[in-house]
Amino acid sequence: MHTQPGQRRGPQRLPRNQQRERVLRLVGAADGAVDAAELAERMQLHVTTVRFHLDALCDLGAVARTRIKRDGVGRPRTGYVAVRDRLDYRNLAEILAMELGDTVAERAERAERVGRRWADRILAANDSATEGPVTAGGSGPDAGIDDCAGRIAGIFARMGFSAELAAMAPDDADAEDSHQRTILLHACPVYDLARAHPEVSCAMHLGVLRGLLNARNGAGGSAELKPFVEPEMCVAKVIGH
């Protein structure tokens, strides 16, 4: 059917793969998290179509889900952020799962050691995480637990975990809990492996967590990682001295 003179054309529909690429570009260009409704409005597509592409991009690890708090009451909206600087180590982790040891305990111990060494490499390549004068043993001059937890959350976000530094409750400010911070990990870049071999995947990420906390410019202390406290969320805790 030809368009009659004077009749306005509707928005041109791109092929599906081009639509998905545009969704990824728009998510990547956003300053923060963006939701499906906003993307649908900008692309002049149905929100269901946009969600379909977002789900596919999440499965590929190019986009991660997060939460957008509402200004008023109500449940947070689902937002999406582009995964930048994501390290694609799935094949390596699968090999490690088979080669690290014959028992669960052996694999966990060695995987955590690998994670600590990985943390050293991450910090060496991340100037913002190591800026300022440092001293040995993880006691930089401004290495408060809040700043350190924020840096760790940022690094885990770039790794694809959709990390969120949880806010402290007002009652915790002067309590024992003031020396610990909680980081919510809303996604896992190696979800299938973590389910199949948590003694490797989760132990390795625990090693990264502890390595970052106890780096030369870190706050120092201990760290815990609780895998899958919800179907798609893990919880990390960093506890200062």
N, C-alpha and C positions, 0 to 999 in steps of 0.2 A: 504494500500500500504506500502511495506517495503522499508526502505532506502537502496539503493544499496551501496556496499562497496566503500569507498572513497567519497561518496556524503555527503556534509555537511548538517546538520540539521538546519532548521530555528529556530528562537527564540521560546522557549516553551511558549505557551499561558496558563496562569493560569485561573482557574474559575473566573467568574466575581466578586464574593465576595472577593476572595483573591487579585485580581487586585486592588479593591477599598482599601483594607487594605494596600496594598503596596503604593498606591498613598498617602494615609494619612501618612504613615511612612516617605516617602520622603519629603512631605511638612513639616512635623514636624521636620525633621532633618536639613532642610535648615536654613542658618543663617538669611535670610531675605525672602522677597517675591519671589516666583518662578512662572514662567508662564507655560501654558499648553504645549507649544512647547518643552521647556527644559525637562519637565517630560516625554513627549512622546519619546524624543530621548533616555533618560536614560532607559526607560522601553521597548523600541523597540515596541511601539504600535502606532497606528494611532492617530493623535492629536484629532480627533473627539471622539474616545473612551475615551481618558483621560479627555476631557472636560465633557463628560457624567458623569464620576465618580466624577469629581470636583463639578459639579452642584448638584449631589446627596449629597455629603459631606457638601456642603454649606446649603442645605435644612435641614440637620440633625444638623447644628450648630457646626460641628467639624472643619470646614474650613471657612474662611471669605475672600471675595474678597477685593482687594485693587488696587492701581495704581502703576505701575513701570514707572518712567520717562525715556524717551529715552535720549541717550547721545547727539543726534543732534535734528533736527526738527522732527515734527510729533506728533501725539496723543500718550498719555501714553498707555502702554500695560496693559492688565488686569493681575494682579498677584494674588497669593493665599498664605495665611498664616494660620498656624494651630492656632486654638483658644485654648489657654491654660488658665487654672484656671477659665474657664467659669462657672458661677453660673447658674444652671438650676432652674429657678424660675417661669416658665410659669404657672404651676398649681397654685402656690401661688398668682401670679398676677391676674389670672382669678378670684380667690376667692375674692381677695381684691376689684376687680371691682364691685362685687355684694354686698360686705359687708361694704364698706367704707362710704356710705351715700346715701341718697335718691335723692340728687340733684348733678348736675355736679360740682357746686362750692364746696359743701361739700367734694365730693370725691377728687377733685383736692387739696384742702387744706390739707386733711389728708394724701393723697399720698405723697405730698411733705415733710410732716413731717416724714413719714416713710423713705423717701429717705435720709433725713439728718441723721437720726439715723443709717441707713445702711452705710453711709459714715464713721461714727465713727467706725463701726465694721471693715470696709475695712482697714482704716488707722491703727487700732489697730493690724491687722494681717499683715501689710505691713511695715516692718522695714525701707525699703528704702524711704518710703514716710513720715516717721516721725523722721528720724535721725536728730541728732543735738539738741542743746538746744532750748527750746521753751519758749514763753511767752504767757500770756493769751490774748485772743481777736484776734488771728490770725495775729501776727506780729513777726514771727521768724526773727532772725538776718539776714538771707540770703534769705528771702522769696520774691524774685523778681517775677514779674508777668510772665516773660519768663520761669523761672525754675518751677514755680507752674503750669503753663499751660502745660509744658512738662510732669510733673508728672501726671496731670489729664488725659492727652491724653493717657499715658501709662496704667493707670488704666482702662480707658474706652476700650482700645484695648483688655485687658485681659478679660473684661466682654463680648466681642464679637461684639463690634461696629466697628471694623476695623478703628480705629480713626487715624486721620492725623492732626498734628499741621501745619496749613497753614503758609507759609512764609509771612513775612511782606514786603510790597512794600517799596522800598528805600525812597520814598517821605514821608512815614509815620513815619520814625525814630524820627524826631524832632517835630512831630505834636501831636495833641490830641490822635490820634489812637495809639501812642506808649505805652499807658497804657492799651491797650486791645489786646487780642489775640483771634484768631478764630480757632476752632477745627472742622474739617470736619468728620462727622460720616457716613462712607460709607455703613454700614450695621446695622441692628437692630436685636438683638437676640430674640425679641418678636414682630416681625413685624405685625403679624395678630392681636395681642392684641392691639398694638399701633394704628392700623387703626380703630379697633372697639371701643376702650376705651382710647383715648389719654388723657383724664382727669385723668386717673390712671397711665398708663404706662409712658407717657411723663412727667407728674408732678412728678412722683417718681424719674425719672432720672434727672429732674431739681433739685430736692432736693439733690440727690447725688452730682451733680455738685456744687451746692452752699455750701453743707457741706464740700466738699474737698477744695474749695477755701477759706472758712472761718475757716478751722481747725486751731489748735494752731500753726502749722508750715506752714500755708498757707499764701498767699500774702494778703488775705482779699479783699473785694470789692463786686461787684455784678456780676451776671451771667444771661445769657439768653439762651433759647433753642428754636430754630425754627424748628419744625418738618416738614419733607418731603418738603423741598424747591425744591427737585427733587424727582422723584418717589422712589428712593432708597437712598436718602441722607438727613440727618438732619445737622443743623449747630448749634454749641454751641459757645457762646462768653463769655469770662471771662474778666472782666474790673476791673483793679486795682484802688486803691485809688489815 
